[in-house]
Amino acid sequence: MQPTIVDVPTPDGTADAYLARPDSGGPFPPVLLFMDAFGLRPRVAEMAATIAGRGYVVLAPNLFHRAGRAPLIDLGALADDSRRSALFERIGPMMAALTPDTVARDTAAYLDFLAAQPDVAPGPAAITGYCMGGMNALRAIEALPGRIAAVAAFHAGRVVTDAPDSPHLALGAVTGELYFGHADADPSMTAEQIAVLEKALATAGVTYRSEVYPGARHGYTQSDTPMYDEQATKRHWTALFDLLDRTFGR
């Protein structure tokens, strides 16, 4: 189940990605893993392998592929006061480049790549996304509802904003199931914003669960950062596999 690095053709160039699959057998349901803002790195590969170990073929693309191949981020800057601000200045434009249209085009290409794998079962995929990956996973299912059966978003930020293209405003397109595992006291997804999201989900008639993980900080699943929370991460795995196994009847 050790992930391999693959190249995925997209309309805007080649995206490098991790591909993880069970050791044998199949066909297996397809899952996309949308990374956080710190990019593809060993932690993302480890998470992809964990999901593959439960009987899924997992593709974790470099969402920042327009800026170059991974690694693009020096995580060591997180612990260095003199470099931390420069780190986020670098990440900001790469995140901003992921517009709704860009996410839709890229996701279609990622799904095409997964569907072409010989051990992938036909039918829609699921996405699990982290931080900005959770927000972009929501954009993806809104743009491609027929190709995505479920989305799980963990410590996702900026799901509710004042912008006219805020993700929560397009929930009417969603036909699959959604799960949100919110970080506690997250400045990028406040209690007020969570309430707005849940009202929008209910109004749109979306099947969903939305939960706050008490005491868990934004980024709680990422074991290579100071935000990691072991108990919250275990809870996230339980929620994720509950959604995936139910979605694919496993």
N, C-alpha and C positions, 0 to 999 in steps of 0.2 A: 504494500500500500504506500510505499515511498513515492511521493509525487515526482513527476518528471516536468521539465520545462518544455513548453510547446509554444509555437507561434500561431496566432489566430489572425487570419485576414479580416480586416474591417474596411468599410468604405473610406476611412481616413488613415489607412496605413496598417502596419502589423502590430498586434498587441501580444506581448509576451505574457505567459500565464503558467500557473501550476495546474497539472492534470493529475488527479488521484483517482484510482479505481480499485475495487476489490481484487484480491489476488487471482481469483478464478470464478468461472461461472457466468451467469448473466442470462438474459439482459437485465440491466439495473436502471432504476429511475435516474434522471439527470438533475443535478443541483448546481446552481451557480453560487459562488461565494464572493460577495463584494467586499473588498478590503476597506479598512479605515484609511484615514488621511496619511498614515505613515507608510503606506505602500506594501508591495510584496516583499516578504522577508521570511525567515525561518518560522516565526510564529504563525503566519498565514498558512504556510505549507503544513505545519503540524495540525492546524485546525481542519484543513482539507482532508488530511489523512484520517483524522478521527471520524469525520463524516463518512468517508469511503469505507471505513471499517464496519459501518452499520449497513452496508449494502447499497451504496449510491456511487455513481460516477460524478466526480466533482471537478468543476473548472473554476479556478480563481484567477481572473484576468487582472492585468495591470491597467486599472482604470485611467492612470496617468500616461498611457502609452504615447500620447502625442508629444510629451516632454522627453521621452527617451525610455530605454529599458531599465528595469529595476536592477539594483536599488537606486532610488532617486533621493532618498531621505536618510540623513545621518541621525539615527536615534540617540546617539551619544550627546547631541546638543540639548536634549531635554533636561539633562542633569547639569548643564553648564549655563550659568546665568548670562555669561557674555555672548553666548551663541543662540540662546533660545528664541529671542525675538526674530533673528535672521531666519531661523528654521520656519517659523510660521509665515514670515514674509515670502518665503519660497513656496510654501504649500498653497497659500491663498490663491494665486493666479491659476494653479493647476485645478483646484477645486472649482473656481469660477468658470473654467472652460467646459465643465460638464453641464451643459445646458440640457433642458428636457429633450430637445431634438437630438443632441449628441448622444445622450444616454439611450434613447430609443434605437438609434442606428447601431450603436455598439452592441446593445443587448441582443438585437436580432442576429448580429454576426456571431456572438458567443453561443446563442442557442443553435444556430445552424451548425457550428463546429461540433457542439455536443451531440446533436442529432445524427451526425455523420459517423460517430464512433461505433464500431461494430458491436460493442457490448452494452449499448444504451437502448433502453426500451423506447418504443414510439410513444408519442404523447407529450403533454405539456411538462415543463420543468418547475422546480421551486427555486427560490432565491433566499439565502440568508445574508444579511448585510449588517455591517458594524460601523458605528459613528456615521460618517458621510455615506458609507456604503448602504446603510439602512435607508437613508433618505433617497438615494439613487435607486435602490431596489423598489421602493414605492413608486417612483417615477416610471420604472420599467414595467411594472404590472399595470399601471394606468395606461401606458402606451401600447402594451401588447397583451391584453387580457386573455386572448384566446390561446396564448403560448405559455402562460405562467399560471400555475394552479394555486400557488401559495407563496407568501413572503413572510419571513421573520426578520424583524428589525430590532437590533439590540443597541442600547445607548445611542439611538439615532438623534442627530441634531438637525435643527432648521426644517423640521417637517411642517411647522406652522410659522409662517412669516407674514409680513404685510405686503409682500410682493404679489403682483397679479398672477404670477405663475407658481405660487406656493403649492407644494404637493398636496396639501389637504383640500385644495379647491377642486381637484380632479378625481375625487374618490368615486364619483358616479359611474366611472368607466370600469371599476373593479368588479370582477365576477368571482375571483378566488378568495381564499381565506387569508386573513392578516393576523400577525401576532406582533405585539410591541412589548419589549422588556426595557422599560425606561430606567435610566439612572436616577438616583435620588438627588434632589436639589441641583439639577443640571441646568446651568445657565443657558445652554443652547436648546433646551426643551423644558421650560418651566412648568410648574403645576398648572398655571393658567393656560399655557399652550396645550398641555395634555388634555385639559377640559375641552378646549376648542376642537382638538382632534377627535376626541370621543363623540362630541356632539355631531361633527361632520360625518363620522363613520355611521352613527346611528341613523342620521337623516338619509344617507345614501343607501342604507339597507345592507351594508357590508357585514359579512360574518367575521368577527374579530374578537381578540382578547387584548386588553391593554393593562399592563401591570407595572407598578413601580417597585424596584428592588431596594428595600430600605437600607440606607447606609452605603450603598454602592455608588461610586463616583463615575462620571463620564469616562468611558474607556475601560470599564471593569473587566472585560474579557481578555484584555491584552497583557499577557504575562511578562512581556518584555518592557513594560512601562510602569511608572510608579502608581498608576491608577488601578492596577490589577487587584481583584477581589476574588479569592478562591471560592468562597461559598456562593457568591453571586454567579460565578462562572459555571459551577456545578448546576445551579438552578437553570441557567441558560441552556445547558446541554439537555436537560430534562425537557424543557419547553420546546426546544428545537426538534428533538427526535419525536416527541409527541405529535407535533404538527406534521413532520415529514411522514412518519409511519401511518398516520391517519389519512393524509392526503393521498398516499400511494397504496393504501390498503395492505400494509405490511404487518 
